[in-house]
Amino acid sequence: MKEFIKKHILVIIFSAAGALAGFLYWKFVGCLSGTCVIKSVWYLSTLYGLGLGWILGELTEEVILKFKKQKKYE
């Protein structure tokens, strides 16, 4: 488990930050009428933020790994 966390720490951090951002978006912006699908309930906006954070974390991790690999062969 420690190896998994160590290997994917960037994705975990981005996912947690995305979930927090999604929750804070619901809390401070939200949708009072209830007609907004994502913004009307806290768990949907939190999950949406988590998903976006996970995608950004994966992309960032991939770019960093490619950059390290290029530096290794130079």
MDTraj code that builds the backbone (N, CA, C; nanometers):
import mdtraj as md
import numpy as np

residues = "MET LYS GLU PHE ILE LYS LYS HIS ILE LEU VAL ILE ILE PHE SER ALA ALA GLY ALA LEU ALA GLY PHE LEU TYR TRP LYS PHE VAL GLY CYS LEU SER GLY THR CYS VAL ILE LYS SER VAL TRP TYR LEU SER THR LEU TYR GLY LEU GLY LEU GLY TRP ILE LEU GLY GLU LEU THR GLU GLU VAL ILE LEU LYS PHE LYS LYS GLN LYS LYS TYR GLU".split()
xyz = np.array([
    [0.0821, -0.1192, 0.0000],
    [0.0000, 0.0000, 0.0000],
    [0.0865, 0.1256, 0.0000],
    [0.1956, 0.1222, 0.0763],
    [0.2846, 0.2378, 0.0818],
    [0.3480, 0.2656, -0.0544],
    [0.3802, 0.1591, -0.1262],
    [0.4406, 0.1763, -0.2581],
    [0.3420, 0.2404, -0.3550],
    [0.2150, 0.1982, -0.3473],
    [0.1117, 0.2551, -0.4329],
    [0.0954, 0.4047, -0.4053],
    [0.0885, 0.4397, -0.2784],
    [0.0732, 0.5808, -0.2411],
    [0.1949, 0.6612, -0.2840],
    [0.3118, 0.6050, -0.2647],
    [0.4350, 0.6746, -0.3033],
    [0.4422, 0.6955, -0.4549],
    [0.3952, 0.5967, -0.5290],
    [0.4003, 0.6035, -0.6752],
    [0.2983, 0.7028, -0.7309],
    [0.1821, 0.7129, -0.6671],
    [0.0726, 0.7946, -0.7195],
    [0.0376, 0.9129, -0.6287],
    [0.1340, 0.9667, -0.5560],
    [0.1065, 1.0744, -0.4618],
    [0.0530, 1.1985, -0.5321],
    [0.1015, 1.2271, -0.6495],
    [0.0577, 1.3452, -0.7236],
    [-0.0897, 1.3342, -0.7629],
    [-0.1310, 1.2174, -0.8074],
    [-0.2707, 1.1951, -0.8446],
    [-0.3602, 1.2050, -0.7214],
    [-0.3154, 1.1513, -0.6088],
    [-0.3928, 1.1577, -0.4852],
    [-0.4096, 1.3021, -0.4395],
    [-0.3041, 1.3804, -0.4472],
    [-0.3107, 1.5214, -0.4065],
    [-0.4041, 1.5996, -0.4986],
    [-0.3909, 1.5806, -0.6281],
    [-0.4776, 1.6501, -0.7235],
    [-0.6240, 1.6099, -0.7046],
    [-0.6487, 1.4811, -0.6783],
    [-0.7859, 1.4340, -0.6581],
    [-0.8471, 1.4942, -0.5319],
    [-0.7707, 1.4985, -0.4247],
    [-0.8206, 1.5569, -0.3002],
    [-0.8471, 1.7059, -0.3175],
    [-0.7563, 1.7745, -0.3861],
    [-0.7757, 1.9179, -0.4109],
    [-0.8974, 1.9420, -0.5006],
    [-0.9186, 1.8566, -0.5995],
    [-1.0345, 1.8688, -0.6867],
    [-1.1648, 1.8451, -0.6123],
    [-1.1663, 1.7457, -0.5234],
    [-1.2858, 1.7187, -0.4435],
    [-1.3161, 1.8364, -0.3515],
    [-1.2133, 1.8920, -0.2901],
    [-1.2313, 2.0086, -0.2032],
    [-1.2812, 2.1280, -0.2834],
    [-1.2240, 2.1477, -0.4009],
    [-1.2682, 2.2592, -0.4854],
    [-1.4127, 2.2409, -0.5301],
    [-1.4524, 2.1188, -0.5624],
    [-1.5911, 2.0913, -0.6003],
    [-1.6876, 2.1188, -0.4865],
    [-1.6488, 2.0787, -0.3662],
    [-1.7337, 2.1042, -0.2501],
    [-1.7441, 2.2536, -0.2217],
    [-1.6310, 2.3229, -0.2266],
    [-1.6325, 2.4670, -0.2008],
    [-1.7108, 2.5419, -0.3086],
    [-1.7056, 2.4923, -0.4299],
    [-1.7855, 2.5524, -0.5374],
    [-1.9338, 2.5389, -0.5065],
    [-1.9750, 2.4210, -0.4609],
    [-2.1153, 2.4011, -0.4234],
    [-2.1531, 2.4910, -0.3063],
    [-2.0631, 2.5014, -0.2091],
    [-2.0922, 2.5775, -0.0877],
    [-2.1088, 2.7260, -0.1157],
    [-2.0197, 2.7836, -0.1965],
    [-2.0192, 2.9283, -0.2143],
    [-2.0886, 2.9760, -0.3421],
    [-2.0947, 2.8943, -0.4462],
    [-2.1600, 2.9346, -0.5699],
    [-2.2954, 2.8650, -0.5787],
    [-2.2916, 2.7327, -0.5835],
    [-2.4121, 2.6517, -0.5776],
    [-2.5239, 2.6893, -0.6731],
    [-2.6398, 2.6317, -0.6477],
    [-2.7586, 2.6554, -0.7287],
    [-2.8783, 2.6518, -0.6356],
    [-2.9352, 2.7660, -0.6078],
    [-3.0439, 2.7744, -0.5107],
    [-3.1749, 2.7164, -0.5621],
    [-3.1981, 2.7222, -0.6915],
    [-3.3258, 2.6748, -0.7453],
    [-3.3344, 2.5230, -0.7514],
    [-3.2204, 2.4544, -0.7543],
    [-3.2203, 2.3084, -0.7623],
    [-3.2308, 2.2542, -0.9032],
    [-3.2292, 2.3412, -1.0029],
    [-3.2415, 2.2950, -1.1407],
    [-3.1063, 2.2600, -1.2033],
    [-2.9992, 2.2990, -1.1401],
    [-2.8653, 2.2683, -1.1906],
    [-2.8280, 2.1271, -1.1449],
    [-2.7971, 2.0409, -1.2375],
    [-2.7731, 1.9006, -1.2044],
    [-2.6491, 1.8838, -1.1173],
    [-2.5384, 1.9423, -1.1562],
    [-2.4134, 1.9218, -1.0835],
    [-2.4071, 2.0066, -0.9574],
    [-2.4505, 2.1296, -0.9658],
    [-2.4334, 2.2217, -0.8547],
    [-2.5427, 2.2153, -0.7492],
    [-2.6503, 2.1400, -0.7713],
    [-2.7623, 2.1432, -0.6783],
    [-2.7371, 2.0622, -0.5511],
    [-2.6590, 1.9555, -0.5581],
    [-2.6289, 1.8746, -0.4391],
    [-2.4780, 1.8663, -0.4203],
    [-2.4361, 1.8617, -0.2961],
    [-2.2945, 1.8703, -0.2640],
    [-2.2140, 1.7526, -0.3161],
    [-2.2694, 1.6316, -0.3137],
    [-2.1895, 1.5154, -0.3514],
    [-2.1636, 1.5076, -0.5014],
    [-2.2534, 1.5603, -0.5838],
    [-2.2272, 1.5589, -0.7279],
    [-2.1166, 1.6576, -0.7653],
    [-2.1196, 1.7756, -0.7069],
    [-2.0135, 1.8720, -0.7380],
    [-1.8798, 1.8250, -0.6817],
    [-1.8824, 1.7569, -0.5656],
    [-1.7591, 1.7030, -0.5084],
    [-1.7029, 1.5919, -0.5965],
    [-1.7896, 1.5026, -0.6439],
    [-1.7437, 1.3957, -0.7334],
    [-1.6934, 1.4503, -0.8671],
    [-1.7602, 1.5521, -0.9169],
    [-1.7164, 1.6146, -1.0413],
    [-1.5775, 1.6762, -1.0235],
    [-1.5573, 1.7459, -0.9131],
    [-1.4258, 1.8035, -0.8834],
    [-1.3204, 1.6971, -0.8648],
    [-1.3573, 1.5871, -0.7986],
    [-1.2645, 1.4764, -0.7792],
    [-1.2222, 1.4176, -0.9135],
    [-1.3184, 1.3990, -1.0026],
    [-1.2872, 1.3453, -1.1356],
    [-1.1949, 1.4361, -1.2146],
    [-1.2225, 1.5647, -1.2102],
    [-1.1347, 1.6588, -1.2810],
    [-0.9953, 1.6614, -1.2197],
    [-0.9892, 1.6564, -1.0872],
    [-0.8587, 1.6519, -1.0203],
    [-0.7815, 1.5273, -1.0551],
    [-0.8518, 1.4138, -1.0638],
    [-0.7867, 1.2889, -1.0988],
    [-0.7302, 1.2945, -1.2408],
    [-0.8080, 1.3480, -1.3338],
    [-0.7613, 1.3595, -1.4727],
    [-0.6395, 1.4501, -1.4820],
    [-0.6459, 1.5656, -1.4155],
    [-0.5317, 1.6570, -1.4175],
    [-0.4091, 1.5956, -1.3503],
    [-0.4301, 1.5209, -1.2434],
    [-0.3194, 1.4538, -1.1759],
    [-0.2537, 1.3489, -1.2639],
    [-0.3352, 1.2710, -1.3321],
    [-0.2815, 1.1694, -1.4233],
    [-0.2015, 1.2330, -1.5365],
    [-0.2565, 1.3392, -1.5942],
    [-0.1859, 1.4071, -1.7034],
    [-0.0542, 1.4675, -1.6556],
    [-0.0571, 1.5295, -1.5394],
    [0.0644, 1.5900, -1.4847],
    [0.1682, 1.4835, -1.4540],
    [0.1252, 1.3727, -1.3957],
    [0.2169, 1.2637, -1.3642],
    [0.2808, 1.2078, -1.4909],
    [0.2013, 1.1948, -1.5968],
    [0.2529, 1.1427, -1.7236],
    [0.3566, 1.2368, -1.7844],
    [0.3296, 1.3661, -1.7799],
    [0.4241, 1.4646, -1.8342],
    [0.5541, 1.4625, -1.7550],
    [0.5448, 1.4542, -1.6237],
    [0.6650, 1.4512, -1.5399],
    [0.7466, 1.3258, -1.5678],
    [0.6799, 1.2113, -1.5814],
    [0.7518, 1.0877, -1.6104],
    [0.8202, 1.0929, -1.7466],
    [0.7541, 1.1506, -1.8469],
    [0.8168, 1.1646, -1.9789],
    [0.9371, 1.2568, -1.9714],
    [0.9242, 1.3650, -1.8955],
    [1.0346, 1.4594, -1.8818],
    [1.1534, 1.3938, -1.8123],
    [1.1281, 1.3160, -1.7082],
    [1.2360, 1.2463, -1.6377],
    [1.3023, 1.1434, -1.7276],
    [1.2210, 1.0765, -1.8097],
    [1.2748, 0.9756, -1.9004],
    [1.3648, 1.0403, -2.0054],
    [1.3254, 1.1566, -2.0573],
    [1.4071, 1.2278, -2.1551],
    [1.5380, 1.2723, -2.0923],
    [1.5331, 1.3238, -1.9712],
    [1.6531, 1.3703, -1.9037],
    [1.7489, 1.2540, -1.8782],
    [1.6945, 1.1361, -1.8533],
    [1.7753, 1.0183, -1.8239],
    [1.8588, 0.9786, -1.9447],
    [1.8049, 0.9954, -2.0653],
    [1.8750, 0.9521, -2.1864],
    [1.9616, 1.0600, -2.2480],
    [1.9602, 1.1766, -2.1921],
    [2.0447, 1.2849, -2.2490],
    [2.1847, 1.2769, -2.1990],
])
top = md.Topology()
chain = top.add_chain()
for i, resn in enumerate(residues, 1):
    res = top.add_residue(resn, chain, resSeq=i)
    for name in ("N", "CA", "C"):
        top.add_atom(name, md.element.get_by_symbol(name[0]), res)
traj = md.Trajectory(xyz[None], top)
